[in-house]
């Protein structure tokens, strides 16, 4: 196969820019496999010695998947097209087929064609009409969840809405409630904001790197990016001009690889939750040399570069069920669990997620001990006062004893970093990870004394515990 000039074939509905691989009379299919530089990069033989993704269904919400392509034949389930036109099985655009091949491709013949990262997994194609607005994505997410998907790949993106649509937030919550991991692409415009649905809380957002490990020049970035994966000069299956293969650049391809890696992990560790799967991917990622001062998360790299073998073999405790994923409204989870040491980890401290300003820190056993000590001291003071009063009364007429009202326990505490819960300015039209209203029952920010009367505790001894925010 020979490469021709780069052309955009897929438009705004995808997050991939495609290069044609046009057939030449003397070209062999082996050239396609040879052009897959990611095979050596991931060291597929080593990865496959541990897991190939057996039994895991990965939904691909995209342009549909051509199940007749020889490199993915037998690995594609029937799927769903909410428009009723049958595009899930007979796509007119090759993008979904390409993403499927990077996930479950098995090639054909003797070492020919494209192989994916999880060749023993299955793809469940869900047709999505376009990238504008929310359209079929929420419905597709729910359909995929109810039809057995454990990972959902969304190599799509949009900036057409000023805020998250309720139906999308609800669909992401539905996936979280059913233990399904959603992986989505950050976008291909070099913007300092992450597109929807990758910017939704609870979604694992993916950016792209090139062959050198540097961030791909057109990859979007922002605080929601959690991991990066190869996304430049990626050879994939799918009708492209007169040939059956394309060479792509984009966060789409990077997202497909991360989804495939998630399938590998889910097959190897079937008892892990979706959040714990994301945790293994993040904690095992290779720390990038180009990170800002070595500090992570980096808005371009997230927590590092995908390393499937390490995700399968590293000694990483399961940790919090939610892992590094931001809390989804309506799931009843903690506001934003941390990973690494904070979740029983033993992971590299450099990869520990910072504490979220939305997270309520529960009182510790140390705090309880201090409260008991203060209560004992307070009781001793009261007994001493009683003794003094009795002594003074026996000597002279007792003077009026001033009321012993208890002052409020401490002053209202500021939120860490001066940030307000569920606050901040809109980020690219949406608030990053936690931009929705607080869920019912979430503690509200205390008003400073002066705006409301300080509470009195006439019957409470000193030292009661209080939640720290």
C-alpha positions as CSV (number, residue, x, y, z in Angstrom):
1,X,0.0,0.0,0.0
2,X,1.2,3.5,-0.7
3,X,0.3,6.7,1.1
4,X,-1.3,9.6,-0.7
5,X,-1.9,13.2,0.4
6,X,-3.9,13.7,3.5
7,X,-7.6,14.4,3.0
8,X,-10.5,14.7,5.4
9,X,-13.1,12.2,4.5
10,X,-15.3,12.1,7.5
11,X,-16.1,15.7,8.4
12,X,-17.4,16.9,11.7
13,X,-19.1,13.7,12.8
14,X,-15.8,12.0,13.7
15,X,-12.6,12.8,15.6
16,X,-10.2,11.4,13.0
17,X,-8.5,13.0,10.0
18,X,-7.9,10.2,7.4
19,X,-5.1,9.5,5.0
20,X,-5.8,7.2,2.1
21,X,-4.1,3.9,1.7
22,X,-4.8,3.3,-1.9
23,X,-4.2,-0.1,-3.4
24,X,-1.2,-0.5,-5.7
25,X,-1.1,-3.5,-8.1
26,X,2.1,-4.9,-6.5
27,X,1.2,-4.1,-2.9
28,X,0.7,-6.9,-0.4
29,X,-1.6,-6.9,2.6
30,X,1.5,-7.5,4.8
31,X,2.4,-3.8,4.3
32,X,-0.7,-2.9,6.2
33,X,0.5,-4.9,9.2
34,X,4.0,-3.5,8.9
35,X,2.6,0.0,8.9
36,X,0.9,-0.6,12.3
37,X,3.7,0.9,14.4
38,X,1.6,0.6,17.5
39,X,1.9,-3.2,17.4
40,X,5.5,-3.0,18.4
41,X,4.9,0.0,20.6
42,X,2.4,-1.9,22.7
43,X,4.4,-5.2,22.4
44,X,1.3,-7.1,21.5
45,X,2.7,-10.6,21.9
46,X,3.6,-9.7,25.5
47,X,0.2,-8.1,26.1
48,X,-1.7,-11.1,24.6
49,X,0.2,-13.5,26.8
50,X,-1.9,-12.1,29.6
51,X,-5.2,-11.1,28.1
52,X,-6.9,-10.7,24.7
53,X,-10.2,-9.4,26.0
54,X,-12.1,-12.7,25.9
55,X,-15.8,-12.3,26.7
56,X,-15.9,-8.5,26.9
57,X,-18.3,-6.5,24.8
58,X,-17.2,-3.1,23.7
59,X,-19.9,-0.9,22.2
60,X,-18.8,1.5,19.5
61,X,-21.1,4.5,19.2
62,X,-20.1,5.7,15.8
63,X,-21.0,5.5,12.1
64,X,-21.7,1.8,12.1
65,X,-19.4,-1.1,11.5
66,X,-18.9,-3.2,8.4
67,X,-18.9,-6.7,9.8
68,X,-17.9,-8.2,6.4
69,X,-14.5,-6.7,6.5
70,X,-12.1,-9.7,6.7
71,X,-10.1,-8.2,9.5
72,X,-13.0,-8.0,11.9
73,X,-15.4,-10.7,10.5
74,X,-16.9,-12.8,13.3
75,X,-16.0,-10.2,16.0
76,X,-18.9,-7.8,15.4
77,X,-22.4,-8.2,17.0
78,X,-25.6,-7.0,15.3
79,X,-25.8,-3.7,17.1
80,X,-28.4,-1.0,16.8
81,X,-29.4,1.9,14.6
82,X,-31.9,4.2,16.4
83,X,-32.6,5.9,13.0
84,X,-33.9,2.6,11.6
85,X,-31.8,2.9,8.4
86,X,-29.5,-0.1,9.2
87,X,-26.3,1.9,9.3
88,X,-25.1,-0.2,12.2
89,X,-24.5,-3.1,9.8
90,X,-24.1,-1.3,6.5
91,X,-22.3,2.0,7.1
92,X,-21.8,4.6,4.5
93,X,-18.9,6.1,6.5
94,X,-15.8,4.0,7.4
95,X,-15.0,5.6,10.7
96,X,-16.8,3.2,13.0
97,X,-15.3,0.2,11.1
98,X,-11.8,1.7,11.7
99,X,-12.4,2.1,15.4
100,X,-13.7,-1.4,15.6
101,X,-10.6,-2.8,13.9
102,X,-8.3,-1.1,16.4
103,X,-10.3,-2.8,19.2
104,X,-11.0,-6.3,17.9
105,X,-9.1,-6.6,14.6
106,X,-7.6,-10.0,14.1
107,X,-6.2,-9.6,10.5
108,X,-6.7,-12.3,7.9
109,X,-4.5,-14.9,6.2
110,X,-0.9,-15.3,7.3
111,X,0.0,-12.1,9.1
112,X,-2.0,-9.9,6.8
113,X,-4.3,-7.0,7.6
114,X,-5.0,-5.0,10.8
115,X,-4.9,-6.3,14.3
116,X,-6.5,-4.6,17.3
117,X,-5.4,-4.5,20.9
118,X,-8.2,-6.8,22.2
119,X,-8.8,-9.3,19.3
120,X,-10.9,-11.7,21.4
121,X,-13.4,-9.1,22.5
122,X,-16.6,-8.4,20.6
123,X,-17.8,-5.1,19.2
124,X,-21.4,-3.9,19.5
125,X,-22.0,-1.2,16.9
126,X,-24.4,1.6,17.7
127,X,-25.1,4.0,14.9
128,X,-24.9,7.7,15.7
129,X,-26.2,10.1,13.1
130,X,-23.8,13.0,13.6
131,X,-21.7,14.8,16.2
132,X,-24.1,17.8,16.5
133,X,-25.8,18.3,19.8
134,X,-26.6,15.2,21.9
135,X,-28.7,13.4,19.2
136,X,-28.3,9.6,19.4
137,X,-25.5,9.3,22.0
138,X,-27.7,9.2,25.1
139,X,-30.0,6.6,23.6
140,X,-27.0,4.7,22.3
141,X,-25.4,4.6,25.7
142,X,-28.5,3.2,27.4
143,X,-29.1,0.7,24.6
144,X,-25.5,-0.5,24.8
145,X,-25.7,-0.9,28.6
146,X,-28.9,-3.0,28.4
147,X,-27.3,-5.2,25.7
148,X,-24.3,-6.3,27.6
149,X,-21.6,-3.8,26.9
150,X,-18.9,-3.4,29.6
151,X,-17.0,-0.7,27.8
152,X,-18.5,2.0,25.6
153,X,-16.2,3.7,23.0
154,X,-17.3,7.2,21.8
155,X,-14.8,8.6,19.2
156,X,-17.1,11.6,18.7
157,X,-17.3,15.1,19.9
158,X,-19.2,18.3,19.9
159,X,-18.9,21.9,21.1
160,X,-22.4,23.0,19.9
161,X,-24.0,23.2,23.3
162,X,-23.2,25.7,26.1
163,X,-23.9,23.2,28.8
164,X,-24.4,19.5,29.2
165,X,-27.8,18.2,28.1
166,X,-29.8,16.5,30.8
167,X,-30.4,13.4,28.7
168,X,-26.6,12.9,28.2
169,X,-25.9,13.3,32.0
170,X,-28.7,10.9,32.7
171,X,-27.3,8.4,30.2
172,X,-23.8,8.6,31.7
173,X,-25.3,8.1,35.2
174,X,-27.2,5.1,33.9
175,X,-23.9,3.5,32.6
176,X,-22.2,4.3,35.9
177,X,-25.1,2.7,37.9
178,X,-24.7,-0.5,35.7
179,X,-20.9,-0.6,36.0
180,X,-20.1,0.3,32.4
181,X,-17.0,2.3,31.6
182,X,-17.4,5.1,29.0
183,X,-14.3,6.2,27.1
184,X,-14.5,9.3,24.9
185,X,-12.3,11.4,22.7
186,X,-11.1,14.9,23.7
187,X,-11.2,16.4,20.2
188,X,-9.0,17.3,17.3
189,X,-8.9,21.1,17.1
190,X,-6.0,22.0,19.5
191,X,-8.5,23.7,21.7
192,X,-7.9,24.3,25.3
193,X,-11.2,22.6,26.1
194,X,-12.5,19.0,25.9
195,X,-15.5,18.3,23.7
196,X,-18.7,16.6,24.8
197,X,-19.3,13.8,25.9
198,X,-15.6,13.5,27.0
199,X,-16.1,16.4,29.4
200,X,-19.0,14.7,31.2
201,X,-18.3,13.7,34.8
202,X,-17.8,10.0,34.9
203,X,-16.4,9.7,31.4
204,X,-12.7,8.7,30.8
205,X,-11.4,11.5,28.5
206,X,-8.6,10.6,26.1
207,X,-6.1,12.7,24.2
208,X,-3.6,11.6,21.5
209,X,0.2,11.3,21.1
210,X,2.4,10.8,18.1
211,X,5.1,8.2,17.4
212,X,7.6,10.1,19.6
213,X,5.3,10.1,22.6
214,X,4.7,13.8,22.3
215,X,1.1,15.1,22.4
216,X,-0.3,15.2,18.9
217,X,-0.4,18.8,17.7
218,X,-4.1,18.9,17.2
219,X,-5.2,17.1,20.3
220,X,-7.5,19.1,22.5
221,X,-6.5,19.5,26.1
222,X,-7.9,20.5,29.5
223,X,-8.4,19.3,33.1
224,X,-10.7,16.5,32.1
225,X,-8.0,14.7,30.1
226,X,-7.0,11.6,32.1
227,X,-4.8,9.6,29.8
228,X,-3.2,9.7,26.3
229,X,-2.6,7.0,23.7
230,X,-1.2,6.8,20.2
231,X,-3.3,8.7,17.7
232,X,-1.0,9.7,14.8
233,X,-0.4,7.8,11.6
234,X,-2.7,4.9,12.8
235,X,-3.5,2.3,10.2
236,X,-7.0,0.9,10.5
237,X,-9.5,-1.1,8.5
238,X,-12.4,0.5,6.6
239,X,-13.2,1.4,3.1
240,X,-11.1,4.4,2.2
241,X,-11.3,5.6,-1.4
242,X,-10.7,2.5,-3.5
243,X,-8.9,0.5,-0.7
244,X,-9.9,-1.3,2.4
245,X,-7.6,0.5,4.8
246,X,-6.9,4.1,6.0
247,X,-4.2,5.8,7.9
248,X,-5.7,8.1,10.5
249,X,-4.7,10.9,12.8
250,X,-6.9,11.8,15.8
251,X,-8.0,11.3,19.3
252,X,-10.6,8.9,17.9
253,X,-7.9,6.3,17.4
254,X,-6.4,7.0,20.8
255,X,-9.8,6.4,22.3
256,X,-10.2,3.1,20.6
257,X,-6.9,1.9,22.0
258,X,-7.9,2.9,25.5
259,X,-11.3,1.2,25.1
260,X,-9.5,-1.9,24.0
261,X,-7.1,-1.8,26.9
262,X,-10.1,-1.5,29.2
263,X,-11.5,-4.7,27.6
264,X,-8.2,-6.4,28.3
265,X,-8.4,-5.4,32.0
266,X,-12.0,-6.3,32.4
267,X,-11.3,-9.8,31.0
268,X,-8.3,-10.3,33.3
269,X,-10.0,-8.8,36.4
270,X,-13.7,-9.4,36.0
271,X,-14.5,-8.4,39.6
272,X,-13.2,-4.9,39.2
273,X,-15.7,-2.0,38.8
274,X,-15.6,0.3,35.9
275,X,-13.9,2.9,38.1
276,X,-11.3,0.4,39.2
277,X,-10.6,-0.5,35.6
278,X,-10.0,3.2,34.8
279,X,-7.8,3.3,37.9
280,X,-5.5,0.6,36.6
281,X,-5.2,2.3,33.2
282,X,-4.3,5.6,34.9
283,X,-2.0,4.3,37.5
284,X,-0.1,2.1,35.1
285,X,0.3,4.9,32.4
286,X,3.8,5.9,31.6
287,X,4.8,9.3,33.0
288,X,5.5,11.6,30.0
289,X,8.8,13.3,29.7
290,X,7.0,16.4,28.4
291,X,4.8,16.9,31.4
292,X,4.8,20.3,33.0
293,X,7.5,20.2,35.5
294,X,6.8,16.5,36.0
295,X,3.6,17.3,37.8
296,X,0.5,15.3,37.1
297,X,-2.2,15.6,36.0
298,X,-1.1,17.5,33.0
299,X,-3.8,19.2,30.9
300,X,-2.3,17.6,27.8
301,X,-1.1,14.2,29.0
302,X,-3.5,13.6,31.9
303,X,-1.7,11.0,34.1
304,X,0.4,9.6,31.3
305,X,0.6,7.4,28.2
306,X,-1.4,4.2,28.0
307,X,0.6,1.0,28.8
308,X,-1.6,-2.0,28.4
309,X,0.9,-4.6,29.7
310,X,1.5,-2.7,32.9
311,X,-2.3,-2.2,33.3
312,X,-2.6,-6.0,33.3
313,X,0.4,-6.9,35.4
314,X,1.2,-4.0,37.8
315,X,0.6,-4.5,41.5
316,X,-2.3,-2.0,41.9
317,X,-4.8,-2.4,44.7
318,X,-8.4,-2.2,43.6
319,X,-9.1,0.9,45.6
320,X,-12.2,3.0,45.5
321,X,-15.1,1.6,43.4
322,X,-15.3,4.9,41.6
323,X,-11.6,5.1,40.9
324,X,-10.4,8.3,39.4
325,X,-13.7,9.1,37.6
326,X,-15.6,12.2,38.7
327,X,-18.9,11.6,40.4
328,X,-21.9,11.4,38.2
329,X,-25.1,13.2,39.4
330,X,-27.7,10.8,40.6
331,X,-25.4,7.8,41.3
332,X,-25.2,8.3,45.0
333,X,-21.4,8.1,45.0
334,X,-18.9,10.2,46.8
335,X,-18.3,13.6,45.4
336,X,-14.9,12.8,43.9
337,X,-12.9,9.9,45.2
338,X,-9.1,10.0,44.9
339,X,-6.8,7.4,43.7
340,X,-3.4,6.1,44.6
341,X,-2.5,6.3,48.3
342,X,-5.8,7.9,49.1
343,X,-7.6,4.7,48.0
344,X,-5.3,2.2,49.7
345,X,-3.0,2.3,46.7
346,X,0.7,2.2,47.1
347,X,0.9,3.7,43.7
348,X,3.4,6.3,42.6
349,X,2.7,9.4,44.7
350,X,3.2,11.5,41.6
351,X,0.0,9.9,40.2
352,X,-2.2,10.5,43.2
353,X,-5.2,12.6,42.3
354,X,-5.4,15.9,44.2
355,X,-8.2,16.1,46.7
356,X,-11.3,17.6,45.1
357,X,-12.8,20.8,46.6
358,X,-16.2,19.0,46.3
359,X,-15.1,16.1,48.5
360,X,-16.3,16.0,52.1
361,X,-13.5,14.8,54.4
362,X,-15.0,12.6,57.1
363,X,-13.9,12.9,60.7
364,X,-11.1,10.5,61.6
365,X,-10.6,8.4,64.8
366,X,-8.0,11.0,65.9
367,X,-10.7,13.6,65.8
368,X,-12.9,11.4,68.0
369,X,-10.1,11.1,70.5
370,X,-9.6,14.8,70.7
371,X,-13.3,15.3,71.3
372,X,-13.3,12.8,74.2
373,X,-10.3,14.6,75.8
374,X,-11.9,18.0,75.5
375,X,-15.2,16.6,77.0
376,X,-13.3,15.3,80.0
377,X,-11.4,18.6,80.4
378,X,-14.7,20.5,80.2
379,X,-16.3,18.2,82.8
380,X,-13.4,18.8,85.1
381,X,-13.7,22.6,84.7
382,X,-17.4,22.4,85.5
383,X,-16.7,20.4,88.6
384,X,-14.1,22.9,89.7
385,X,-16.6,25.8,89.2
386,X,-19.2,23.9,91.3
387,X,-16.6,23.4,94.1
388,X,-15.6,27.0,94.1
389,X,-19.3,28.1,94.2
390,X,-20.0,25.8,97.2
391,X,-16.9,27.2,99.1
392,X,-17.8,30.8,98.3
393,X,-21.4,30.3,99.3
394,X,-20.4,28.9,102.7
395,X,-18.4,32.0,103.4
396,X,-20.6,34.8,102.1
397,X,-23.7,35.5,100.2
398,X,-23.4,34.0,96.8
399,X,-23.0,36.3,93.9
400,X,-24.9,35.7,90.7
401,X,-23.1,33.2,88.5
402,X,-22.8,34.4,84.9
403,X,-24.4,32.0,82.3
404,X,-22.0,29.4,81.0
405,X,-23.2,29.4,77.4
406,X,-21.0,27.4,75.0
407,X,-19.5,29.3,72.1
408,X,-19.9,27.9,68.6
409,X,-17.5,25.1,67.7
410,X,-14.9,26.9,65.6
411,X,-15.4,29.4,62.7
412,X,-16.8,28.3,59.3
413,X,-14.1,26.7,57.3
414,X,-13.2,27.9,53.8
415,X,-13.3,25.5,50.9
416,X,-9.8,24.3,49.9
417,X,-8.1,26.7,47.5
418,X,-10.9,29.3,48.0
419,X,-13.1,27.3,45.6
420,X,-16.8,26.9,46.1
421,X,-18.5,23.6,45.7
422,X,-19.9,23.0,42.3
423,X,-18.8,26.5,41.4
424,X,-16.2,28.1,39.0
425,X,-16.6,29.7,35.7
426,X,-17.9,27.7,32.7
427,X,-15.2,25.8,30.9
428,X,-15.8,25.9,27.2
429,X,-19.5,26.3,27.8
430,X,-19.5,23.5,30.4
431,X,-18.2,23.3,34.0
432,X,-15.4,20.7,34.3
433,X,-16.2,17.6,36.4
434,X,-18.8,18.7,38.9
435,X,-20.4,21.6,37.0
436,X,-23.9,20.3,37.7
437,X,-26.0,21.4,40.7
438,X,-25.2,19.5,44.0
439,X,-27.1,16.3,44.4
440,X,-29.9,16.3,47.0
441,X,-28.5,16.0,50.5
442,X,-25.1,17.3,49.6
443,X,-23.8,19.6,52.3
444,X,-24.2,23.3,51.4
445,X,-21.5,25.9,52.1
446,X,-21.9,27.4,55.6
447,X,-22.8,31.0,55.8
448,X,-20.3,33.1,57.8
449,X,-21.5,34.2,61.2
450,X,-22.8,37.7,60.9
451,X,-25.1,36.7,58.1
452,X,-26.9,34.3,60.4
453,X,-26.9,33.9,64.1
454,X,-24.2,31.5,65.4
455,X,-25.6,28.3,66.7
456,X,-25.8,27.8,70.5
457,X,-25.2,24.5,72.2
458,X,-26.4,25.0,75.8
459,X,-26.6,21.3,76.5
460,X,-23.5,20.1,74.6
461,X,-20.1,19.7,76.2
462,X,-17.1,21.1,74.3
463,X,-15.3,19.3,71.6
464,X,-18.1,17.8,69.4
465,X,-17.0,16.6,66.0
466,X,-17.6,18.5,62.8
467,X,-17.1,17.5,59.1
468,X,-14.2,19.3,57.5
469,X,-14.7,20.4,54.0
